[in-house]
Amino acid sequence: MNGRRKLGALVVAVVVVLGAGQVAFAQLQWTIGDVAIPPGSESRHALGDVVFDGTTYHLYVTGGAGSTPLDNSWSVFHWTATNPAGPWTEDPDNPVLEPGPAVWESFSIGGLAVLFDGSTFKMWYAATAGSGSLAHGGYATNADGSGDWDKHAGNPLEGLAPGAPGTWDENGPYPSTVLFDGALYHMWYTGGSGDTWAGAWGIGHATSADGLGWTRDPSPVLVASEPWEEDKVYYPEVVVYGGSLHMWYGGLDMSPVTSSVGYAESADGLSWTKWPGNPLLTPQVERDSISVLVEGTTIHGWISDGAYVKKAESSFLLVDGFETGTTIGTWSLTVP
């Protein structure tokens, strides 16, 4: 498959009720539309985040030559729009965040999470020093979301170094989502072990009081368990709605290389229940990613099929899926 393949309308509708205290999955109906962002000068894209600041939508991707940021030098690119359906305007300062100058981040940027707290845009990213090398996490800020970002003087961040040899995230954390619950920042990231491309990937969780010093949970919160995922789940996109957490994530089957999108729900961000009808969106092409924004009665989505970013949309049917025992009543959605 290639990035020029047009995806037709895809409808997935199911209602599964697993009982009191369990996840009650709502209907999910997605339609994938036209190209929103072409590849431009960079040949490939992986979605980072779409952030709304009250007037403008900001779309951030990592991109560059080759098919992955593991073996090629990628940077961060940015587009803006006043409507989630576009048209999108490319930032004249692209790329807005590039590798370097520090040695630890001199080769490639491969993971991305952006949060707007009402006054400042905050970015957490993963970077490497060379092809196939281990990733460390960095932090950058921007006043209005556009133009170049200011990297934190204390990078790389405490707690976002590669895991100890033999651990599930020994290759380092790749941030994908950061949310703030009023007291702590919560990060969901991709981690891997073994060969950076051929090894197993899982999804981990970390917390921070200030967004700079992080504590990672020792075990992944989501692992591959289904044939379409093989041994790789990655790029978690997490949103809060109705007292529960909703995750969309990638799964990669290597034989042949085919990636799809799955869906899961959680009460606390640590224990996740996968939708029985997964994969939700399939097939995509290699290295797919998704960004999701909940607005009113619509779930807006953006899907990267490698080269192009396409707009996706779902009629709003997510509900609080937890009959009893929800533990996240204190969650506040500080990022639209």
C-alpha positions as CSV (number, residue, x, y, z in Angstrom):
1,M,0.0,0.0,0.0
2,N,1.1,3.6,-0.5
3,G,0.2,7.0,0.9
4,R,-1.8,7.9,-2.2
5,R,-4.5,5.4,-1.6
6,K,-7.8,7.1,-0.9
7,L,-9.7,5.7,2.0
8,G,-13.4,5.4,1.6
9,A,-16.1,5.8,4.2
10,L,-15.5,3.4,7.1
11,V,-18.3,2.7,9.5
12,V,-17.9,0.7,12.7
13,A,-20.9,0.4,15.0
14,V,-21.2,-1.8,18.0
15,V,-22.6,-1.7,21.5
16,V,-21.1,-4.0,24.1
17,V,-22.1,-3.9,27.7
18,L,-19.8,-5.9,29.9
19,G,-21.7,-5.4,33.2
20,A,-21.6,-3.2,36.2
21,G,-18.2,-1.8,37.0
22,Q,-16.9,-2.8,33.6
23,V,-16.5,-0.9,30.4
24,A,-19.7,-0.2,28.5
25,F,-18.5,0.6,25.0
26,A,-20.5,3.1,23.0
27,Q,-21.1,3.1,19.3
28,L,-18.2,4.5,17.2
29,Q,-18.9,5.7,13.7
30,W,-15.9,7.1,11.7
31,T,-15.7,8.6,8.3
32,I,-12.3,9.2,6.7
33,G,-12.3,12.0,4.2
34,D,-10.0,13.9,1.9
35,V,-6.4,14.8,2.3
36,A,-5.9,17.6,4.8
37,I,-2.1,17.9,4.8
38,P,0.1,16.8,1.8
39,P,3.7,15.7,2.6
40,G,5.4,18.8,1.2
41,S,9.2,18.8,1.4
42,E,9.3,16.0,3.9
43,S,8.4,12.6,2.4
44,R,6.6,11.1,5.5
45,H,4.5,12.3,8.4
46,A,3.6,10.9,11.8
47,L,1.0,12.8,13.7
48,G,1.9,14.5,17.0
49,D,-1.1,16.5,18.3
50,V,-3.9,18.8,17.2
51,V,-4.5,21.6,19.8
52,F,-7.2,24.2,19.8
53,D,-6.4,27.5,21.6
54,G,-9.9,29.0,21.5
55,T,-9.6,30.6,18.1
56,T,-7.0,28.5,16.1
57,Y,-6.4,24.8,15.5
58,H,-2.7,23.8,15.6
59,L,-1.6,20.6,13.9
60,Y,1.8,19.3,14.7
61,V,3.6,16.3,13.0
62,T,7.0,14.8,13.0
63,G,8.3,14.3,9.4
64,G,11.3,13.8,7.2
65,A,12.9,11.6,4.7
66,G,12.5,7.8,4.8
67,S,9.7,5.8,6.4
68,T,10.6,6.2,10.1
69,P,12.4,8.6,12.5
70,L,14.4,5.6,13.8
71,D,16.7,5.5,10.8
72,N,16.2,8.9,9.3
73,S,16.4,12.5,10.5
74,W,13.0,13.9,11.3
75,S,11.8,17.3,12.6
76,V,8.6,18.9,13.9
77,F,6.2,20.7,11.4
78,H,3.2,22.9,12.1
79,W,0.0,24.0,10.3
80,T,-2.9,26.2,11.5
81,A,-6.6,26.5,10.6
82,T,-9.6,28.3,11.9
83,N,-11.9,25.3,11.2
84,P,-11.1,21.7,12.0
85,A,-11.9,20.8,8.4
86,G,-9.4,23.3,7.1
87,P,-8.1,24.8,4.9
88,W,-4.7,24.4,6.7
89,T,-1.9,27.0,6.4
90,E,1.7,25.8,6.7
91,D,3.8,27.6,9.2
92,P,6.4,29.7,7.3
93,D,9.0,28.8,10.0
94,N,8.7,25.1,9.3
95,P,10.3,23.0,10.7
96,V,9.5,24.6,14.0
97,L,11.6,22.2,16.1
98,E,14.7,20.5,14.7
99,P,17.3,18.1,16.0
100,G,20.3,19.5,17.9
101,P,22.3,21.4,18.9
102,A,22.9,19.1,21.9
103,V,24.4,15.7,21.0
104,W,21.7,13.7,22.7
105,E,19.1,15.1,20.2
106,S,21.4,15.7,17.2
107,F,19.9,13.1,14.8
108,S,16.1,12.8,14.9
109,I,12.9,13.8,16.7
110,G,10.4,10.9,16.7
111,G,7.8,11.4,19.4
112,L,5.5,14.4,20.2
113,A,2.9,15.5,22.6
114,V,1.6,19.1,22.8
115,L,-0.6,20.7,25.6
116,F,-2.0,24.3,25.7
117,D,-2.6,25.4,29.3
118,G,-4.5,28.6,28.4
119,S,-1.4,30.8,28.2
120,T,1.6,28.6,27.0
121,F,2.0,25.8,24.5
122,K,4.1,23.0,26.0
123,M,5.7,20.2,24.0
124,W,7.3,17.0,25.1
125,Y,9.3,15.1,22.5
126,A,11.7,12.2,22.0
127,A,15.0,12.6,20.2
128,T,18.0,10.5,19.3
129,A,21.7,11.0,18.7
130,G,22.1,8.6,15.8
131,S,20.4,6.1,13.5
132,G,18.9,3.3,15.7
133,S,20.2,4.9,18.9
134,L,18.2,5.1,22.2
135,A,15.7,8.0,22.8
136,H,15.6,10.6,25.5
137,G,12.8,13.0,26.3
138,G,13.0,16.8,25.9
139,Y,10.7,19.7,26.6
140,A,10.0,23.0,24.7
141,T,7.6,25.9,25.0
142,N,6.0,28.5,22.7
143,A,3.9,31.5,23.4
144,D,1.3,31.3,20.6
145,G,1.9,27.8,19.1
146,S,3.5,29.1,15.9
147,G,7.1,29.6,14.8
148,D,10.1,28.2,16.5
149,W,9.9,26.6,19.9
150,D,12.3,27.3,22.9
151,K,13.9,24.2,24.2
152,H,14.3,23.8,28.0
153,A,17.8,24.5,29.3
154,G,17.6,21.4,31.5
155,N,17.0,18.9,28.6
156,P,17.0,15.9,28.5
157,L,14.4,15.6,31.1
158,E,14.7,13.6,34.4
159,G,12.8,10.4,34.1
160,L,12.6,10.3,30.3
161,A,15.9,8.4,29.7
162,P,16.1,4.9,28.2
163,G,15.1,2.2,30.6
164,A,17.6,-0.1,32.2
165,P,18.9,-2.9,29.9
166,G,16.4,-5.7,29.7
167,T,13.4,-3.6,30.6
168,W,10.4,-3.3,28.3
169,D,11.2,0.4,27.5
170,E,15.0,0.1,27.3
171,N,15.0,2.0,24.0
172,G,13.5,5.1,25.6
173,P,10.2,6.8,25.8
174,Y,8.4,8.4,22.9
175,P,5.7,10.8,24.2
176,S,2.3,10.8,22.5
177,T,-0.2,12.4,24.9
178,V,0.1,14.6,28.0
179,L,-2.9,15.6,30.1
180,F,-3.2,17.6,33.3
181,D,-5.7,16.5,36.0
182,G,-5.3,19.6,38.2
183,A,-2.5,18.2,40.3
184,L,-0.3,16.0,38.0
185,Y,0.7,15.8,34.4
186,H,0.0,12.3,32.9
187,M,2.0,11.1,29.9
188,W,1.2,8.1,27.7
189,Y,4.2,7.1,25.6
190,T,5.6,4.4,23.3
191,G,8.4,2.3,24.7
192,G,10.3,-0.6,23.1
193,S,12.9,-3.3,23.7
194,G,15.4,-5.1,21.6
195,D,16.1,-3.9,18.1
196,T,14.6,-0.4,17.7
197,W,12.6,-1.5,14.6
198,A,12.1,-5.3,15.0
199,G,11.7,-5.4,18.8
200,A,8.5,-5.3,20.8
201,W,6.7,-2.0,21.5
202,G,4.3,-1.2,24.3
203,I,2.5,1.8,25.8
204,G,3.6,3.2,29.1
205,H,2.4,5.8,31.6
206,A,4.3,8.4,33.6
207,T,3.5,11.3,36.0
208,S,5.0,14.6,36.8
209,A,4.2,17.4,39.2
210,D,5.8,20.1,37.1
211,G,6.1,18.5,33.6
212,L,9.9,18.4,33.9
213,G,10.7,15.6,36.3
214,W,8.9,12.4,35.4
215,T,8.2,9.1,37.2
216,R,7.5,6.2,34.9
217,D,5.4,3.2,35.9
218,P,7.5,0.0,35.8
219,S,5.2,-1.9,33.5
220,P,3.4,-1.0,30.3
221,V,-0.3,-0.1,30.6
222,L,-1.1,-1.6,27.2
223,V,0.6,-4.4,25.3
224,A,0.0,-6.3,22.1
225,S,-2.4,-9.2,22.6
226,E,-4.2,-9.6,19.3
227,P,-2.9,-10.9,15.9
228,W,-3.3,-7.6,14.1
229,E,-1.1,-6.0,16.7
230,E,1.6,-8.7,16.6
231,D,4.1,-7.4,19.2
232,K,3.7,-3.7,18.6
233,V,1.3,-1.2,20.0
234,Y,2.3,2.5,19.8
235,Y,1.3,6.2,19.3
236,P,-1.4,6.4,22.0
237,E,-3.8,9.3,21.7
238,V,-5.8,9.7,25.0
239,V,-8.8,12.1,25.6
240,V,-11.0,12.5,28.6
241,Y,-14.8,12.5,28.3
242,G,-17.7,11.6,30.6
243,G,-15.5,10.5,33.6
244,S,-13.5,8.0,31.5
245,L,-10.4,8.0,29.4
246,H,-10.5,7.0,25.7
247,M,-7.4,5.8,23.8
248,W,-6.8,5.3,20.1
249,Y,-3.5,3.6,19.3
250,G,-1.6,2.0,16.5
251,G,-0.9,-1.7,16.1
252,L,1.6,-3.1,13.6
253,D,1.7,-6.5,11.9
254,M,5.0,-7.1,10.3
255,S,4.0,-9.9,7.9
256,P,3.3,-8.0,5.7
257,V,3.9,-4.6,7.2
258,T,0.3,-3.4,7.9
259,S,-0.7,-1.0,10.6
260,S,-4.2,-0.4,12.0
261,V,-5.9,1.7,14.7
262,G,-7.4,0.2,17.9
263,Y,-9.5,1.7,20.6
264,A,-9.6,1.2,24.4
265,E,-11.2,2.7,27.5
266,S,-10.0,3.2,31.1
267,A,-11.2,4.5,34.4
268,D,-7.7,5.5,35.7
269,G,-5.4,5.6,32.7
270,L,-3.6,2.5,34.0
271,S,-5.9,-0.4,33.4
272,W,-7.3,-0.4,29.8
273,T,-10.0,-2.5,28.2
274,K,-9.7,-3.0,24.5
275,W,-12.8,-2.7,22.3
276,P,-13.8,-6.3,21.3
277,G,-14.3,-5.1,17.7
278,N,-10.7,-4.0,17.2
279,P,-9.1,-3.0,14.9
280,L,-11.2,0.1,14.6
281,L,-9.6,1.4,11.4
282,T,-7.9,-1.0,9.1
283,P,-5.9,-1.3,7.1
284,Q,-3.8,1.8,7.1
285,V,-0.3,1.8,5.7
286,E,3.0,1.4,7.5
287,R,3.7,3.8,10.4
288,D,0.2,5.2,10.8
289,S,-0.8,7.5,13.6
290,I,-4.0,9.3,14.8
291,S,-4.8,12.6,16.6
292,V,-8.2,13.1,18.2
293,L,-10.0,16.2,19.4
294,V,-13.5,16.1,21.1
295,E,-15.6,19.2,20.4
296,G,-19.3,19.4,21.3
297,T,-21.1,16.5,19.6
298,T,-18.2,15.6,17.2
299,I,-15.0,13.7,17.6
300,H,-12.6,15.1,15.1
301,G,-9.7,12.9,14.0
302,W,-6.7,13.2,11.8
303,I,-5.1,10.1,10.4
304,S,-1.6,9.8,8.9
305,D,-1.2,7.1,6.3
306,G,2.5,7.7,6.0
307,A,2.8,10.5,3.4
308,Y,-0.6,12.3,3.8
309,V,-2.7,13.5,6.7
310,K,-6.4,12.9,6.2
311,K,-9.4,14.3,8.1
312,A,-11.5,11.8,10.0
313,E,-14.8,12.5,11.8
314,S,-17.1,10.6,14.1
315,S,-20.6,11.5,15.3
316,F,-20.4,11.9,19.0
317,L,-21.4,8.6,20.7
318,L,-18.9,8.2,23.4
319,V,-20.4,8.0,26.9
320,D,-19.2,7.5,30.4
321,G,-18.7,3.8,30.0
322,F,-18.3,2.9,33.6
323,E,-21.3,1.8,35.5
324,T,-19.7,2.1,38.9
325,G,-16.4,2.8,40.6
326,T,-15.0,5.5,38.4
327,T,-11.9,6.9,39.9
328,I,-11.2,10.0,37.8
329,G,-13.8,12.5,38.9
330,T,-11.0,15.0,39.5
331,W,-9.9,14.9,35.8
332,S,-10.2,18.3,34.0
333,L,-9.7,18.6,30.3
334,T,-7.3,21.4,30.1
335,V,-6.5,20.7,26.5
336,P,-9.6,21.0,24.2
